[in-house]
Amino acid sequence: MTGTNPAGKALWYIESHYAEPITLEEIADVAGVSRHHLAHAFTAAFGQPAMRHLRSRRLSEAARSLAGGAPDILEVALAASMALTRHSPAPFASSSD
């Protein structure tokens, strides 16, 4: 696991579970802090909010799949945006988080 600080725990969890449906609440629970604390700690450590990092990670994997010759663009897009909730806007929507 990446460090024992909350931001490091959160990053480890995101990197280990990015392909699964996960929420900020779940990430905060794993890190052992409140959502509010995690939001500040993660941004301070990595320069962006945890959920933005999660979306970026999913999009990076989608791009990698497409570059590797994935035959079905729709399938890749759906896999990248799976697990979107009302707390996690669509990956291509502009957001200020």
C-alpha positions as CSV (number, residue, x, y, z in Angstrom):
1,M,0.0,0.0,0.0
2,T,1.3,3.5,-0.8
3,G,2.2,4.9,2.6
4,T,0.1,4.9,5.7
5,N,-1.3,8.4,5.4
6,P,-4.9,8.8,4.3
7,A,-4.0,10.2,0.8
8,G,-1.6,7.3,0.2
9,K,-4.2,4.7,1.3
10,A,-6.8,6.4,-0.9
11,L,-4.5,6.3,-3.9
12,W,-3.7,2.6,-3.4
13,Y,-7.4,1.8,-3.2
14,I,-8.2,3.8,-6.3
15,E,-5.4,2.2,-8.3
16,S,-6.4,-1.3,-7.1
17,H,-10.1,-0.9,-7.7
18,Y,-10.5,1.8,-10.5
19,A,-12.4,-0.7,-12.7
20,E,-15.0,-1.3,-10.1
21,P,-17.9,1.0,-8.9
22,I,-16.5,3.0,-6.0
23,T,-17.6,6.1,-4.2
24,L,-15.8,8.9,-2.3
25,E,-17.4,7.6,0.9
26,E,-15.9,4.1,0.2
27,I,-12.4,5.6,-0.5
28,A,-12.6,7.7,2.7
29,D,-13.6,4.6,4.7
30,V,-10.6,2.7,3.4
31,A,-8.4,5.7,4.2
32,G,-9.9,5.9,7.7
33,V,-11.0,9.5,7.5
34,S,-14.1,11.6,6.6
35,R,-14.9,12.5,3.1
36,H,-14.1,16.1,3.9
37,H,-10.7,15.2,5.3
38,L,-9.9,13.0,2.4
39,A,-10.9,15.7,-0.1
40,H,-8.3,18.1,1.4
41,A,-5.6,15.5,2.0
42,F,-5.8,13.9,-1.5
43,T,-5.8,17.2,-3.3
44,A,-2.9,18.5,-1.2
45,A,-0.9,15.3,-1.9
46,F,-1.7,14.8,-5.5
47,G,-2.9,18.1,-6.9
48,Q,-6.4,16.9,-7.8
49,P,-9.4,15.5,-6.0
50,A,-9.7,11.8,-5.5
51,M,-12.8,11.4,-7.8
52,R,-11.1,13.4,-10.6
53,H,-8.1,11.1,-10.3
54,L,-10.4,8.1,-10.5
55,R,-12.0,9.4,-13.7
56,S,-8.6,10.2,-15.2
57,R,-7.4,6.7,-14.3
58,R,-10.4,5.1,-16.0
59,L,-10.0,7.3,-19.1
60,S,-6.3,6.4,-19.3
61,E,-7.2,2.7,-19.3
62,A,-9.8,3.3,-22.0
63,A,-7.2,5.1,-24.1
64,R,-4.7,2.3,-23.6
65,S,-7.3,-0.3,-24.6
66,L,-8.2,1.7,-27.8
67,A,-4.5,2.2,-28.6
68,G,-4.0,-1.5,-28.1
69,G,-6.5,-2.3,-30.8
70,A,-9.7,-2.8,-28.8
71,P,-12.3,-3.7,-31.4
72,D,-15.4,-2.2,-29.8
73,I,-15.2,1.5,-29.0
74,L,-18.6,1.4,-27.3
75,E,-17.6,-1.4,-25.0
76,V,-14.4,0.5,-24.0
77,A,-16.4,3.7,-23.4
78,L,-19.0,1.9,-21.3
79,A,-16.3,0.1,-19.2
80,A,-14.5,3.4,-18.6
81,S,-17.7,5.1,-17.4
82,M,-19.2,2.2,-15.5
83,A,-19.9,2.9,-11.9
84,L,-20.9,6.5,-12.4
85,T,-23.2,7.7,-9.7
86,R,-24.9,11.0,-9.0
87,H,-21.7,11.8,-7.0
88,S,-19.4,11.1,-10.0
89,P,-20.3,13.0,-13.1
90,A,-19.8,11.6,-16.6
91,P,-16.2,11.4,-17.6
92,F,-16.5,13.8,-20.6
93,A,-18.6,16.4,-18.7
94,S,-16.7,19.5,-17.6
95,S,-16.4,19.7,-13.9
96,S,-14.8,22.0,-11.4
97,D,-13.9,19.5,-8.8
